[in-house]
Amino acid sequence: MKSVIPIAIIGILIFSGFGSNIIAIGKIEKVITEKIIFSQPEIIEKENFICIDIPDANSNYWETGKPLLPVVSKVFTFPFGTKIESVQVLLPDRVLKKISKPIKPTPEVQTISYINKSIKVKKQSEIYYRNLDIYPKQQFSWRLAAGRNGKDHVICCAISIFPVQYNPKENLILYVKYADIKIKYIPPASPINFPEQYDLLILTPTEFESALQRLVDHKNQRNITTKLVTLDKIPSQGSDTQESIKLYIKDAIENWGIDFLILVGSGLQDEPKFPFRYAWIGDSYEDNFPSDLYYADIYNGTMGFSDWDFDEDGKFAEYPDDILDIDVVPDICLGKIPCDSVSELNAYIDKVIWYDKHNKMTNKIIQVGGDTFTGDYDGIYEGEYSNSEVLKKLPGYKTTKLWASQGKVTKLNIVIGFKISPDFYDFSGHGSFKSWATHPPNDHTVWVPTNTSISEKAGWHYGDYDLYYLRNPKKYPIVFFSSCSNNKYHKFKDCLSWKTIRHPNGGGIIAFGSSGIANAASGTEITERLLGWMEVHAFDELYKTKNLGEVWSNCVKDYYTTFESTLSKNDYKTMLELSMFGDPTLNAEDGDDPRFRSIDFPYLRILKRIIKYFPLFERLVSLIL
């Protein structure tokens, strides 16, 4: 049985302000057309439910407790200044098919906090689809965003198509075989090109100006033209200090053509050295959190200035009041150096200079994980599953698995992991601003790594001796913390991510993490959405893109364009929380004169055996290492 769905046409008229001038829109209308052919849905029985898969799909329609259905996303990019007149998607035929069981529901969202408890995973056999007729009701959606494609500023048109709909009352799926897309647009009368005077802008309070000159000189010597500006030189032109800084960044993009931005200075909430912006996307654990993305999301989808306060109530990025006017896609590649002192800054600059000159890629990764959400429906150890999905994005890489299921999540093993010269360190579990931890299989009462004779707190903890023993042999990995709050810098002068990369004798060079209470899903869906998706995608970008600033920018952009059809509060929170500490101009590649020293594995095995039988020697062994 087949039926015809009418063509849906949506139009948009864009009035765009760019600087103080109106963009000159051309007069010639152009058209893009594309046909997308879908594979036939694969129906997979899984206990009480059916899973629907289409190989062409790159995401799922995601509403907690509703049917989990495939989505095909397509992104079209246009020159900056383009006016999109209409988007048309034709889905001409539907094929009906009876299925034997209900479709698997979207899982509940969980927090991945070391401090706040996750909710109990509901048995999916208890979930029923009441009051649903056809789901989803619409067959496609689309959004516009201003962003970057490499170094080019562009307009993105993200289209999501739902090739499968579900009728739960009759247990029928309705699917289409193809879609015809038609976009009418008018390009700008002439290309909008920014001057190429500087590559990197560094903004800092005056107390760090002298220390930063060494970094400026180093970058200029590497042909990364760099401009250093102190905050007292920024004119007051916005509603508050933060908006004045953001407007200055906008001017720097338009007048200097900058691609990279470093914000320098700690952000302690009562006395920030660099003013930060709260994003007011609250939950039961926090009302707001600091979002560095505020300073990178300069333009909205109509190329106007994105002030993040649509309702003008002084609360920025409120959900839902402000958020629909924010495209969240970065217009510049941003990194933060949240130093509180010149000595901290100097230690990090030393590491940046060494990395640029002497980094040696080793094709090694350390992966730490366990059973993030015990008792989930799939019986999956989510942290370990996430580690495995990450490794799929790194062909040719050798992994050292520090997994709770194998009893290997120990403090000493984490220290040794830094010492064997990995390119990347992948932590997947629970966190707080000061620690990271996870659970052993099926035991939510135990946190690992456990405490030791010299480290009294469970978890990988910055306030204990844990980071003190990091003595890397001049090889600094890129670290991703897929957990809560490890980049939350506004509560105390230190947080786990910053202490990891500012460590003068070791640790990492870049740290990705969340600046607030982060969310994830249980079971195999952990990597399908929220921070787990960001974790996997970041390593995919690291392997392909190399540049750290672009990795961060692309993660946010690709999340937005992939999931635009069902962006919820938790999705926006995930994008606005994703933070990168460190220099965004760095690349995950060999330096000018690659070199490193690794530790011999037999030597490590001997020392670990000594600790096994003589635990009191742990501190001595850690110092030896």
Number of C-alpha atoms within 10 A of each C-alpha: 8 12 11 11 12 11 12 14 12 13 12 12 10 16 12 20 15 16 14 6 8 11 20 16 17 15 10 10 12 12 12 11 11 11 12 14 12 17 15 15 20 12 14 12 16 12 9 12 17 20 19 19 19 19 12 16 18 15 18 23 23 22 17 13 15 20 27 23 26 24 25 22 23 16 15 13 18 19 19 22 28 26 25 22 17 15 22 20 25 19 23 16 18 20 15 18 12 11 17 12 16 22 27 22 22 19 26 16 20 19 23 29 26 23 14 15 11 18 11 12 18 13 11 17 12 6 13 14 15 9 8 15 13 15 20 17 11 11 19 21 19 19 17 22 24 29 30 23 18 12 15 14 21 23 25 24 20 22 24 26 22 25 25 24 22 25 19 21 13 11 14 20 21 21 21 22 17 17 20 15 17 17 20 16 19 18 20 19 14 12 12 16 12 15 13 14 15 20 20 27 24 21 24 21 18 14 13 20 17 10 15 19 13 14 20 19 14 18 19 15 11 11 11 16 18 22 20 16 15 15 17 10 10 16 12 15 13 14 10 10 17 17 19 17 20 22 23 18 22 24 14 20 23 17 14 19 21 26 25 25 25 22 24 24 24 25 24 20 16 9 10 16 20 22 19 22 22 19 26 22 22 17 12 7 10 11 13 20 25 24 24 22 26 23 26 24 25 27 23 24 23 25 25 16 19 23 23 26 17 18 13 11 10 12 19 22 29 23 18 12 16 19 20 14 18 21 25 28 29 26 27 27 28 30 29 24 24 28 26 19 12 16 14 18 20 19 16 24 23 14 24 22 17 19 26 22 16 18 26 24 19 17 15 19 25 24 26 28 31 34 29 35 32 23 20 22 16 12 15 22 27 30 32 24 21 29 26 16 18 21 20 13 18 19 10 10 15 14 18 15 20 23 24 23 16 11 13 18 27 21 23 20 17 21 21 21 21 24 23 23 25 24 23 26 24 27 27 29 29 33 32 26 29 24 26 29 28 34 27 23 22 18 13 16 8 14 21 22 25 17 17 16 11 14 17 13 18 20 26 27 24 20 16 17 16 21 20 18 20 25 21 25 19 21 28 28 29 22 25 26 25 31 35 30 30 31 31 29 27 22 13 14 17 24 24 26 32 33 23 22 26 27 19 21 17 23 31 29 25 27 27 26 28 34 29 32 29 28 25 30 27 26 24 17 19 24 24 18 22 22 30 28 22 25 26 24 23 25 24 20 19 21 16 13 17 16 18 26 24 28 24 24 28 23 23 24 23 16 21 22 24 21 23 21 22 15 17 15 15 20 20 22 28 26 22 25 28 25 26 29 24 30 23 24 22 19 19 21 18 16 18 13 12 15 17 16 13 13 14 9 10 9 9 16 10 11 17 19 11 15 17 12 9 10 15 14 16 19 18 10 17 18 11 10 17
